[in-house]
Amino acid sequence: RHCRISSSREIAAVNQEGKSFRTKHLFLKHLPSSYSCGRMFIAIPKKICKLSVDRNRYKRLIREAFRLNKKLFKGLDIKVSINGRAEKDDLTFYNLQKDIIFAAKNINSSG
């Protein structure tokens, strides 16, 4: 829980000033942070995923993929969302984790 962004001020900063990165299944915004651990928040709108059961499942999968690869996101605040063009059947843990690792490597290499 200490690696979550919960302050509305910090969420607004990531949304407004963060750089965007898109993968096949995820949309990420990232901003450098003064914290040693990578922190994130997940936003999955109803427009993309109608059922709350599905939204909560995707949040759990994303949180677990982030937890397993936390070391790749040191010093970053990140917003993670489902890409609107992603197929729902394709949103498996394996695919989400692969996208998170791919995004982390690209974010770290670019800046």
Secondary structure, 3 states (H helix, E strand, C coil): CCCECCCHHHHHHHHHHCEEEECCCEEEEEEECCCCCCEEEECCCCCCCCCHHHHHHHHHHHHHHHHHCHHHHCCEEEEEEECCCCCHHHCCHHHHHHHHHHHHHHHHHHC
